[in-house]
Amino acid sequence: MEGFMKLFVRAFAGLLLAGGISASASAQTKWDMPTPYPDGNFHTKNVIQFAADVDKATGGSLKIQVHSAGSLIKHPEIKRAVRQGTAPIGEILESLVANEAPVYGLDSVPFLATGYDASKKLYAAQKPFLEKQLASEGLVLLYSVPWPPQGIYAKRTITKIEDLKGVKFRTYNPMIGRIAALAGAIPTQIEVPDLPTAFATGRVDVMITSASTGVDTKAQDYLTDYIDAEGWLPRNIVFVNKAAFDKLSAAEQKAVTEAAKAAEERGWKASIEEKKIKTDALKAAGIKVSEPTPELKAGLQKIGATIAAEWEKSAGEDGAAMLAAYRK
């Protein structure tokens, strides 16, 4: 009897072990997802909904934990972390890595695609090349969503490009600096937290940024005018490590791609709504909001054409193909 009991206990333990192995094999896959922006940002809200959609579609077999506001990995390091597999999935501002390949900077070529319809057309022309570049780095594009368009803030009315000559023009990347130089302005590096003081003390007179940033920094306290020039719509991209994606089941891969498609559609709509809400908020705060005059628009487009030509030269045959597809 004692021998029988020992055999029974061993057999039962074996069943438990086998069950444990089986449970382990079918255990949840958990992905940590670093993102750069706080929870209240519309991009982050969209990512959180994307993660929830994946969870629901997979019955909980794939869970994506969103780490917002650079809390897990700082913005400049996110793409490299996903490429190396430190994090399986992430979100960045596409133009942040434009120095790595010209394709990443196309969305931020100024005054090339103004407005949401043009931006969507530009994205369609760029997407195959963007996917190709990401694939060469072991990454898979999931979706891309634009920020609201960039407009011109000033302490006075700007009606033509000549009005920018000699003014101190706030810059935060080389592209903005190039715009300032072509307009005859004086490029001045100012970070967002320093904007109120910089404008109040005369260190800077003009800036290009979105209505969202104007509201966030209380532009009405130090500026008078906002020209809704819709200069360009910089986009965020969400991408996944291909090796991590390939480890998913076919059903999980389908859930991720379908959730990504929904996130892209939802995100574009949210961006349009964000623009309206924040532009209305500028008006309510006392900022004079206006459209660019024909003279100013023509001057901005001339600058955009120059920078687009410079970008095309740096991007080679692929750049020419993207611009040709967009302009068709």
ChimeraX attribute file (.defattr): number of C-alpha atoms within 10 A of each C-alpha:
attribute: neighborCount
match mode: 1-to-1
recipient: residues
	/A:1	6
	/A:2	7
	/A:3	8
	/A:4	9
	/A:5	10
	/A:6	11
	/A:7	12
	/A:8	12
	/A:9	12
	/A:10	12
	/A:11	12
	/A:12	12
	/A:13	12
	/A:14	12
	/A:15	12
	/A:16	12
	/A:17	12
	/A:18	12
	/A:19	12
	/A:20	13
	/A:21	12
	/A:22	11
	/A:23	11
	/A:24	10
	/A:25	9
	/A:26	10
	/A:27	13
	/A:28	14
	/A:29	13
	/A:30	13
	/A:31	17
	/A:32	16
	/A:33	24
	/A:34	28
	/A:35	27
	/A:36	23
	/A:37	19
	/A:38	15
	/A:39	17
	/A:40	10
	/A:41	13
	/A:42	17
	/A:43	23
	/A:44	21
	/A:45	16
	/A:46	19
	/A:47	25
	/A:48	19
	/A:49	15
	/A:50	23
	/A:51	22
	/A:52	16
	/A:53	22
	/A:54	24
	/A:55	19
	/A:56	15
	/A:57	18
	/A:58	18
	/A:59	12
	/A:60	16
	/A:61	17
	/A:62	23
	/A:63	19
	/A:64	21
	/A:65	15
	/A:66	21
	/A:67	20
	/A:68	23
	/A:69	18
	/A:70	16
	/A:71	14
	/A:72	16
	/A:73	20
	/A:74	15
	/A:75	19
	/A:76	14
	/A:77	12
	/A:78	23
	/A:79	28
	/A:80	13
	/A:81	18
	/A:82	23
	/A:83	22
	/A:84	14
	/A:85	17
	/A:86	14
	/A:87	21
	/A:88	23
	/A:89	30
	/A:90	28
	/A:91	26
	/A:92	22
	/A:93	22
	/A:94	22
	/A:95	22
	/A:96	16
	/A:97	15
	/A:98	15
	/A:99	10
	/A:100	10
	/A:101	15
	/A:102	20
	/A:103	26
	/A:104	22
	/A:105	20
	/A:106	27
	/A:107	23
	/A:108	21
	/A:109	23
	/A:110	26
	/A:111	22
	/A:112	26
	/A:113	25
	/A:114	18
	/A:115	18
	/A:116	20
	/A:117	10
	/A:118	16
	/A:119	21
	/A:120	18
	/A:121	15
	/A:122	21
	/A:123	21
	/A:124	14
	/A:125	19
	/A:126	22
	/A:127	17
	/A:128	12
	/A:129	17
	/A:130	19
	/A:131	17
	/A:132	15
	/A:133	18
	/A:134	20
	/A:135	14
	/A:136	10
	/A:137	14
	/A:138	17
	/A:139	25
	/A:140	22
	/A:141	21
	/A:142	21
	/A:143	20
	/A:144	23
	/A:145	26
	/A:146	26
	/A:147	23
	/A:148	28
	/A:149	25
	/A:150	27
	/A:151	21
	/A:152	21
	/A:153	28
	/A:154	21
	/A:155	17
	/A:156	14
	/A:157	14
	/A:158	19
	/A:159	16
	/A:160	17
	/A:161	19
	/A:162	14
	/A:163	15
	/A:164	20
	/A:165	16
	/A:166	14
	/A:167	18
	/A:168	21
	/A:169	27
	/A:170	28
	/A:171	23
	/A:172	15
	/A:173	11
	/A:174	10
	/A:175	15
	/A:176	22
	/A:177	19
	/A:178	18
	/A:179	21
	/A:180	26
	/A:181	16
	/A:182	19
	/A:183	21
	/A:184	18
	/A:185	23
	/A:186	21
	/A:187	23
	/A:188	21
	/A:189	15
	/A:190	17
	/A:191	11
	/A:192	13
	/A:193	10
	/A:194	10
	/A:195	20
	/A:196	17
	/A:197	12
	/A:198	18
	/A:199	22
	/A:200	14
	/A:201	11
	/A:202	9
	/A:203	17
	/A:204	24
	/A:205	23
	/A:206	27
	/A:207	26
	/A:208	26
	/A:209	22
	/A:210	26
	/A:211	27
	/A:212	21
	/A:213	15
	/A:214	24
	/A:215	17
	/A:216	11
	/A:217	15
	/A:218	15
	/A:219	23
	/A:220	20
	/A:221	13
	/A:222	19
	/A:223	21
	/A:224	16
	/A:225	23
	/A:226	32
	/A:227	21
	/A:228	20
	/A:229	23
	/A:230	22
	/A:231	25
	/A:232	27
	/A:233	27
	/A:234	23
	/A:235	22
	/A:236	19
	/A:237	18
	/A:238	23
	/A:239	23
	/A:240	23
	/A:241	25
	/A:242	20
	/A:243	14
	/A:244	16
	/A:245	17
	/A:246	11
	/A:247	11
	/A:248	15
	/A:249	13
	/A:250	11
	/A:251	10
	/A:252	21
	/A:253	17
	/A:254	15
	/A:255	18
	/A:256	23
	/A:257	15
	/A:258	17
	/A:259	23
	/A:260	23
	/A:261	15
	/A:262	16
	/A:263	25
	/A:264	22
	/A:265	13
	/A:266	15
	/A:267	23
	/A:268	20
	/A:269	14
	/A:270	20
	/A:271	20
	/A:272	16
	/A:273	14
	/A:274	18
	/A:275	18
	/A:276	15
	/A:277	14
	/A:278	19
	/A:279	22
	/A:280	15
	/A:281	16
	/A:282	22
	/A:283	15
	/A:284	11
	/A:285	14
	/A:286	14
	/A:287	21
	/A:288	17
	/A:289	18
	/A:290	14
	/A:291	14
	/A:292	20
	/A:293	14
	/A:294	11
	/A:295	12
	/A:296	18
	/A:297	18
	/A:298	14
	/A:299	16
	/A:300	22
	/A:301	16
	/A:302	17
	/A:303	21
	/A:304	21
	/A:305	16
	/A:306	16
	/A:307	20
	/A:308	20
	/A:309	15
	/A:310	12
	/A:311	18
	/A:312	20
	/A:313	14
	/A:314	15
	/A:315	18
	/A:316	11
	/A:317	10
	/A:318	16
	/A:319	21
	/A:320	16
	/A:321	16
	/A:322	22
	/A:323	18
	/A:324	11
	/A:325	14
	/A:326	19
	/A:327	13
	/A:328	6
